[in-house]
Amino acid sequence: MSTDTPGIDPLEALRAPRDPACDVFLTGPVFLDIIFTGLDSAPVRGTESWARGMGSSPGGVANMATALARLGLHTSLAAAFGDDHYGEYCWDALEQGEGIDLSMSHTVPGWHSPVTVSMAYEGERTMVSHGHEAPAPAPGAGTGSRAGAAGTGSRAGATGTGTSTGAVAPVFPQCPPRARAAIASLAPGRSEPWVATAARDGALVFGDVGWDETGRWDLDALPDLAHCEAFLPNAEEAMRYTRTDCPRAAAHALAERVPLAVVTLGAEGAYAVDGRTGTAAAVPAIEVEALDPTGAGDVFVAGFVTGTLADWPLADRLAFAGLTAALSVQEFGGSLSAPGWAEIAAWWQLIRTCDRQDPAALERYAFLDDLLPATARAWPLRRAVPTIGFRQ
C-alpha cells in the first residue's frame, strides 16, 4: 500500500459517539494468490510459457477487505489462515500492512493455506486453485490470535468474481461485530445465520453472488437475499436470475426484491435501480489498458459500499465504484491493486490536465473535488512490492 496515502475518512462528517467501531464486516476464505501477467496467449499443453510479470498477494476475501480498508473504512475480517509461511504472510499483510481488524480470525494448526495461480492474458484470466476445508473452530476461538478457524463461503462467492467454486468453506462464528455494513456471499440453498444477525443489529447487508452451478437461477433459493440492502450481480447473472434479456430490465426486476439493485455491465459500465424511490442511474466504464482484472469486481463492490455509507447520490456511487475498479485493473494482483485515496487523487489531477477531455465526462467526477486534497503525487504511482520474501 502507498505509505503516503492521504488520511481521508469518507464517513468523517457522519460519525457519532454511539456509532459502531466497525464500518464493514466480511468473512470468507483467504487465498495466497500468485499471478502471472504479460502472457501473449494461453499456456499450451506440453510447453513452457514465460510471463513478463508476476505478483503474489493475499487473495480471496482479502481482495475486498483490502479495497475497503484503503478507502478509509474500518474493516473487520473473519477468516481462517493457514499454519504455514503463506498464512503468516497473508495475516501480516492484512493486519499490519492494511490495518484490517483480524480479531475474529484464526490460524488453524496443521492446515495449509489455500493457493490460487492466476494467468492473465488477452484481457481475461485462467485460474487454478487448491485448498481444503478448514476444520471447525475450537470452543472459545475468535480472539484474533493465530490459532483456531473462522470464515464461510466459497472463493467465488466471497470475492465476487465468480472465478472458482472452490472447496474451502470454513465455519464462521455466529456473532458478527456490530457494523454499519456487512458483505455477504449468497449461494443457492445456503443460509448463513450471521447475515440475519448483522441485519437485525442495524448493518446494511450488501449481497454478492457467484455463478449458479445448479443451473436453476432461482432467487427464492437465495434465502439471505431477504436481509440485503443491495444486491450486486453482473449482467449475465442478473438476466439469468430474472429471466430477462436486458441487464437494465433485470435491474428493475431485482429492485422489486431488494431495496437497491446494482448490475455491472463490464465494458459498458454499471446500472442501478433504487427500489424505494424508483431512481435509476447509469454510468459508463472508464477506458483503461488492463494489466490484470483479478479482484476488479471486489474493488467495485468496495467503492459502492463506501459511497453508500457516505450517503452519496446513486450516480456518484456508481461512478466512484467504476473508477476504483478501473484503477485496479492497471496493476498486478487483486488486493495489491486496490486503489487508495492517493491513487484516486493522482488520477483526478492527471485526467483534468489531459487534452481533449470531454467536459461532460469530467463533470461526472466533479464530486471528487470535495473529497480529495488540492495537490496529489504524480501519476503513475509506485505501489507495494507484489512478492513474498523481501524483508525491510
C-alpha positions as CSV (number, residue, x, y, z in Angstrom):
1,M,0.0,0.0,0.0
2,S,1.2,3.5,-0.6
3,T,2.8,4.9,2.5
4,D,1.7,8.5,2.0
5,T,-1.9,7.9,1.1
6,P,-3.9,11.0,2.3
7,G,-5.8,10.3,5.5
8,I,-9.2,10.7,4.1
9,D,-12.2,9.4,6.1
10,P,-15.2,9.4,3.8
11,L,-17.5,9.0,6.8
12,E,-16.0,11.7,8.9
13,A,-19.0,14.0,8.7
14,L,-21.4,11.2,9.7
15,R,-19.6,9.6,12.6
16,A,-21.1,9.9,16.1
17,P,-20.0,8.7,19.5
18,R,-22.5,5.8,19.6
19,D,-21.8,4.5,16.2
20,P,-20.2,1.0,15.8
21,A,-16.4,0.9,15.7
22,C,-16.6,-1.3,12.7
23,D,-17.7,0.2,9.3
24,V,-17.8,-3.0,7.3
25,F,-17.7,-6.7,8.4
26,L,-17.0,-9.5,6.0
27,T,-16.0,-13.1,6.1
28,G,-14.6,-15.8,3.8
29,P,-11.5,-17.8,2.8
30,V,-8.2,-16.1,2.3
31,F,-6.1,-17.4,-0.5
32,L,-2.5,-16.8,-1.4
33,D,-2.7,-15.5,-5.0
34,I,0.2,-16.0,-7.4
35,I,-0.5,-14.0,-10.5
36,F,1.3,-14.2,-13.8
37,T,0.8,-11.3,-16.3
38,G,2.2,-10.4,-19.7
39,L,1.3,-13.7,-21.3
40,D,0.7,-13.4,-25.0
41,S,-1.7,-16.3,-25.1
42,A,-3.0,-19.2,-23.0
43,P,-0.4,-21.8,-22.0
44,V,-0.1,-24.6,-24.4
45,R,0.0,-28.2,-23.2
46,G,3.4,-29.7,-23.2
47,T,5.2,-26.4,-23.5
48,E,6.7,-23.8,-21.1
49,S,5.4,-20.3,-21.1
50,W,7.3,-17.3,-19.7
51,A,5.4,-14.4,-18.2
52,R,6.7,-10.9,-18.3
53,G,5.3,-10.1,-14.8
54,M,4.5,-11.9,-11.6
55,G,2.9,-10.9,-8.3
56,S,1.9,-12.5,-5.1
57,S,-0.6,-11.2,-2.5
58,P,-3.4,-12.2,-0.2
59,G,-6.5,-13.1,-2.3
60,G,-10.0,-14.4,-1.9
61,V,-11.9,-12.3,0.5
62,A,-8.7,-10.4,1.2
63,N,-9.2,-8.6,-2.1
64,M,-12.4,-6.9,-0.9
65,A,-11.2,-6.4,2.7
66,T,-8.1,-4.5,1.4
67,A,-10.1,-2.4,-1.0
68,L,-12.4,-1.3,1.8
69,A,-9.6,-0.5,4.2
70,R,-7.7,1.5,1.5
71,L,-10.8,3.7,1.1
72,G,-10.7,4.6,4.8
73,L,-13.4,2.2,6.1
74,H,-12.8,0.5,9.4
75,T,-12.8,-3.1,8.2
76,S,-13.2,-6.3,10.2
77,L,-12.5,-9.7,8.6
78,A,-13.2,-13.2,9.9
79,A,-11.2,-15.8,8.1
80,A,-9.2,-19.0,8.6
81,F,-5.5,-18.6,8.0
82,G,-3.1,-21.5,7.1
83,D,-0.5,-22.6,9.6
84,D,2.3,-22.0,7.2
85,H,4.5,-19.2,5.8
86,Y,1.9,-18.3,3.3
87,G,-0.7,-17.9,6.1
88,E,1.7,-15.8,8.1
89,Y,2.5,-13.6,5.2
90,C,-1.2,-13.1,4.4
91,W,-2.0,-12.3,8.1
92,D,0.8,-9.8,8.4
93,A,0.0,-8.2,5.1
94,L,-3.6,-7.6,6.1
95,E,-3.3,-6.7,9.7
96,Q,0.0,-4.7,9.7
97,G,0.1,-3.6,6.1
98,E,-3.6,-2.6,5.6
99,G,-4.8,-2.1,9.2
100,I,-7.6,-4.6,8.9
101,D,-9.1,-5.9,12.2
102,L,-8.5,-9.7,12.4
103,S,-9.8,-10.1,15.9
104,M,-12.4,-12.6,14.7
105,S,-9.8,-14.5,12.6
106,H,-7.6,-17.5,13.5
107,T,-4.7,-19.6,12.3
108,V,-5.6,-23.3,12.0
109,P,-2.9,-25.6,13.3
110,G,-1.7,-28.1,10.7
111,W,-3.8,-26.6,7.9
112,H,-2.1,-25.2,4.8
113,S,-3.2,-22.0,3.1
114,P,-5.4,-22.3,0.0
115,V,-3.5,-21.2,-3.1
116,T,-4.6,-19.8,-6.5
117,V,-2.4,-19.4,-9.5
118,S,-3.8,-16.9,-12.0
119,M,-2.6,-16.3,-15.5
120,A,-3.7,-13.1,-17.2
121,Y,-3.8,-12.8,-21.0
122,E,-5.9,-11.3,-23.7
123,G,-7.9,-9.2,-21.1
124,E,-9.0,-12.3,-19.2
125,R,-7.5,-14.8,-16.8
126,T,-7.3,-18.5,-16.1
127,M,-7.1,-19.7,-12.5
128,V,-6.0,-22.9,-10.8
129,S,-6.8,-23.3,-7.1
130,H,-6.0,-25.8,-4.4
131,G,-7.2,-25.9,-0.8
132,H,-9.0,-28.0,1.8
133,E,-11.9,-27.1,4.0
134,A,-10.7,-25.7,7.3
135,P,-11.6,-27.6,10.5
136,A,-14.4,-26.2,12.7
137,P,-13.1,-23.7,15.3
138,A,-12.3,-24.9,18.7
139,P,-14.6,-23.7,21.5
140,G,-13.7,-20.1,22.5
141,A,-11.8,-19.4,19.3
142,G,-12.1,-16.0,17.8
143,T,-9.7,-13.7,19.6
144,G,-7.6,-12.6,16.7
145,S,-4.7,-15.0,17.6
146,R,-3.1,-17.2,15.1
147,A,-4.9,-20.3,16.4
148,G,-8.4,-21.6,15.5
149,A,-10.6,-21.1,12.5
150,A,-13.2,-18.9,11.1
151,G,-14.9,-17.8,7.8
152,T,-17.5,-19.0,5.4
153,G,-18.4,-19.2,1.8
154,S,-16.7,-20.4,-1.4
155,R,-14.0,-18.4,-3.1
156,A,-16.4,-17.4,-5.9
157,G,-19.0,-16.0,-3.5
158,A,-16.5,-14.4,-1.2
159,T,-14.6,-12.5,-3.8
160,G,-17.5,-11.6,-6.1
161,T,-15.5,-12.6,-9.2
162,G,-17.2,-16.0,-9.8
163,T,-13.9,-17.4,-10.8
164,S,-13.8,-20.6,-8.8
165,T,-16.3,-22.8,-7.0
166,G,-13.6,-23.7,-4.5
167,A,-13.5,-26.4,-1.8
168,V,-12.7,-24.0,1.0
169,A,-15.7,-23.2,3.2
170,P,-14.6,-22.7,6.8
171,V,-17.1,-22.4,9.6
172,F,-17.8,-19.0,10.9
173,P,-18.9,-18.0,14.5
174,Q,-22.5,-16.8,14.7
175,C,-21.9,-13.4,16.4
176,P,-20.5,-10.8,14.0
177,P,-19.4,-7.5,15.4
178,R,-21.9,-4.6,15.3
179,A,-21.1,-2.7,12.0
180,R,-22.5,-0.1,9.6
181,A,-22.4,-2.6,6.8
182,A,-21.7,-6.3,6.0
183,I,-20.9,-8.0,2.8
184,A,-22.5,-11.4,2.3
185,S,-21.7,-14.2,-0.2
186,L,-25.0,-15.6,-1.4
187,A,-25.2,-19.1,-2.6
188,P,-28.2,-21.3,-3.7
189,G,-29.7,-23.3,-0.9
190,R,-27.4,-21.8,1.8
191,S,-28.3,-19.5,4.6
192,E,-25.7,-18.1,7.0
193,P,-27.2,-17.2,10.4
194,W,-24.7,-14.3,10.9
195,V,-26.3,-12.4,8.0
196,A,-29.7,-12.2,9.7
197,T,-27.9,-11.2,13.0
198,A,-25.9,-8.5,11.3
199,A,-29.1,-7.1,9.6
200,R,-31.0,-7.2,12.9
201,D,-28.2,-5.3,14.6
202,G,-28.5,-2.5,12.0
203,A,-25.9,-3.4,9.4
204,L,-26.7,-2.7,5.7
205,V,-26.1,-6.0,4.0
206,F,-24.6,-6.0,0.5
207,G,-25.2,-9.3,-1.2
208,D,-22.6,-10.6,-3.6
209,V,-23.1,-13.7,-5.7
210,G,-21.2,-16.2,-7.9
211,W,-22.2,-18.4,-10.8
212,D,-25.1,-20.8,-10.0
213,E,-23.6,-24.2,-10.6
214,T,-27.0,-25.8,-10.1
215,G,-28.3,-24.1,-13.2
216,R,-31.6,-23.2,-11.5
217,W,-31.1,-19.4,-11.2
218,D,-33.8,-19.1,-8.6
219,L,-33.9,-16.0,-6.5
220,D,-36.0,-17.9,-3.9
221,A,-33.0,-20.2,-3.5
222,L,-31.0,-17.3,-2.0
223,P,-32.6,-17.1,1.4
224,D,-30.3,-14.4,2.7
225,L,-31.4,-12.0,-0.1
226,A,-34.3,-11.1,2.2
227,H,-31.8,-9.4,4.5
228,C,-29.9,-7.5,1.9
229,E,-30.0,-3.7,1.4
230,A,-28.3,-4.2,-2.0
231,F,-27.7,-7.0,-4.5
232,L,-24.8,-6.7,-6.9
233,P,-24.7,-9.4,-9.6
234,N,-23.1,-9.0,-13.0
235,A,-25.2,-8.6,-16.2
236,E,-25.2,-12.4,-17.0
237,E,-26.2,-13.4,-13.5
238,A,-28.8,-10.7,-13.3
239,M,-30.5,-11.7,-16.6
240,R,-30.5,-15.4,-15.7
241,Y,-32.0,-14.7,-12.2
242,T,-34.8,-12.6,-13.7
243,R,-35.4,-14.4,-17.0
244,T,-34.8,-11.2,-18.9
245,D,-32.7,-10.5,-22.0
246,C,-31.6,-7.0,-20.9
247,P,-29.4,-6.1,-18.0
248,R,-31.3,-2.9,-17.3
249,A,-34.6,-4.7,-17.3
250,A,-33.0,-7.2,-15.0
251,A,-32.0,-4.4,-12.6
252,H,-35.6,-3.1,-12.4
253,A,-36.9,-6.7,-11.8
254,L,-34.3,-7.2,-9.0
255,A,-35.3,-3.9,-7.4
256,E,-38.7,-5.4,-6.7
257,R,-36.9,-7.9,-4.4
258,V,-34.2,-5.7,-2.8
259,P,-34.1,-2.0,-1.9
260,L,-31.1,-1.5,-4.2
261,A,-30.2,-3.5,-7.4
262,V,-26.8,-2.9,-9.0
263,V,-25.8,-4.6,-12.2
264,T,-22.3,-4.4,-13.5
265,L,-22.1,-4.3,-17.3
266,G,-18.4,-4.9,-18.0
267,A,-17.1,-2.6,-20.7
268,E,-20.4,-0.7,-20.7
269,G,-20.2,0.4,-17.0
270,A,-22.9,-0.2,-14.5
271,Y,-26.6,0.3,-13.9
272,A,-28.5,0.6,-10.6
273,V,-32.1,1.0,-9.5
274,D,-33.3,2.2,-6.1
275,G,-36.4,0.2,-5.4
276,R,-37.6,2.6,-2.8
277,T,-37.7,5.7,-5.0
278,G,-37.6,4.2,-8.5
279,T,-34.5,6.2,-9.2
280,A,-32.2,4.7,-11.8
281,A,-28.6,5.6,-12.7
282,A,-26.2,4.5,-15.4
283,V,-22.5,5.2,-15.6
284,P,-20.2,4.3,-18.5
285,A,-17.0,2.4,-17.9
286,I,-13.7,4.2,-17.9
287,E,-11.4,3.1,-20.7
288,V,-8.1,1.8,-19.4
289,E,-5.4,-0.6,-20.5
290,A,-5.9,-3.6,-18.3
291,L,-2.9,-5.4,-17.0
292,D,-4.7,-7.9,-14.6
293,P,-8.5,-8.0,-14.0
294,T,-8.1,-10.0,-10.8
295,G,-10.3,-8.6,-8.0
296,A,-11.9,-5.8,-10.1
297,G,-15.4,-7.0,-9.0
298,D,-14.4,-6.8,-5.4
299,V,-13.0,-3.3,-5.8
300,F,-16.2,-2.2,-7.5
301,V,-18.3,-3.5,-4.5
302,A,-15.9,-1.8,-2.0
303,G,-16.3,1.5,-3.9
304,F,-20.1,1.2,-4.0
305,V,-20.3,0.3,-0.3
306,T,-18.1,3.4,0.5
307,G,-20.4,5.7,-1.4
308,T,-23.5,4.2,0.1
309,L,-22.3,4.6,3.7
310,A,-21.2,8.1,2.9
311,D,-24.7,8.8,1.6
312,W,-23.7,9.9,-1.8
313,P,-26.2,10.2,-4.7
314,L,-26.7,6.9,-6.5
315,A,-25.0,8.0,-9.7
316,D,-21.9,9.2,-7.7
317,R,-21.7,5.8,-6.0
318,L,-21.7,4.0,-9.3
319,A,-19.2,6.4,-10.9
320,F,-16.8,6.0,-7.9
321,A,-17.1,2.2,-7.9
322,G,-16.4,2.1,-11.6
323,L,-13.4,4.4,-11.2
324,T,-11.8,2.3,-8.4
325,A,-12.3,-0.9,-10.4
326,A,-10.8,0.7,-13.5
327,L,-7.7,1.9,-11.5
328,S,-7.3,-1.6,-10.0
329,V,-7.0,-3.5,-13.3
330,Q,-4.0,-1.4,-14.3
331,E,-1.9,-3.1,-11.5
332,F,-0.8,-6.6,-10.5
333,G,-3.0,-8.8,-8.4
334,G,-6.2,-8.5,-6.5
335,S,-5.6,-7.0,-3.1
336,L,-2.3,-5.2,-4.0
337,S,-4.0,-3.5,-7.0
338,A,-6.9,-2.0,-4.9
339,P,-6.5,1.8,-5.1
340,G,-6.3,4.2,-2.1
341,W,-7.0,7.9,-2.0
342,A,-3.5,8.7,-3.2
343,E,-4.2,6.8,-6.5
344,I,-7.6,8.4,-6.9
345,A,-6.3,11.9,-6.3
346,A,-3.4,11.3,-8.7
347,W,-5.8,10.1,-11.4
348,W,-8.2,13.1,-10.9
349,Q,-5.3,15.5,-11.1
350,L,-4.0,13.8,-14.3
351,I,-7.3,13.5,-16.1
352,R,-8.1,17.2,-15.8
353,T,-4.9,18.2,-17.4
354,C,-5.2,15.8,-20.4
355,D,-6.0,17.3,-23.8
356,R,-9.4,16.6,-25.5
357,Q,-11.2,15.5,-22.3
358,D,-14.9,15.6,-22.6
359,P,-16.2,18.3,-20.2
360,A,-19.4,16.3,-19.6
361,A,-17.3,13.3,-18.7
362,L,-15.2,15.3,-16.3
363,E,-18.3,16.8,-14.7
364,R,-19.4,13.2,-13.8
365,Y,-16.5,13.1,-11.3
366,A,-16.7,16.7,-10.0
367,F,-17.9,15.3,-6.6
368,L,-14.3,14.2,-6.0
369,D,-13.3,17.9,-5.6
370,D,-14.9,17.9,-2.2
371,L,-13.1,14.8,-1.1
372,L,-9.5,15.0,-2.4
373,P,-6.6,17.2,-1.4
374,A,-5.7,20.1,-3.6
375,T,-2.4,18.5,-4.5
376,A,-1.5,14.9,-5.3
377,R,1.5,12.9,-6.2
378,A,2.5,12.4,-9.8
379,W,1.0,9.6,-11.8
380,P,1.9,6.7,-12.2
381,L,2.4,5.7,-8.6
382,R,4.7,3.1,-7.1
383,R,2.7,0.5,-5.1
384,A,3.7,-2.3,-2.8
385,V,6.2,-4.9,-4.0
386,P,4.0,-7.8,-5.2
387,T,6.1,-10.7,-4.0
388,I,7.0,-12.8,-1.0
389,G,10.4,-12.9,0.7
390,F,11.8,-9.4,0.7
391,R,12.5,-8.1,4.2
392,Q,12.8,-4.5,5.2
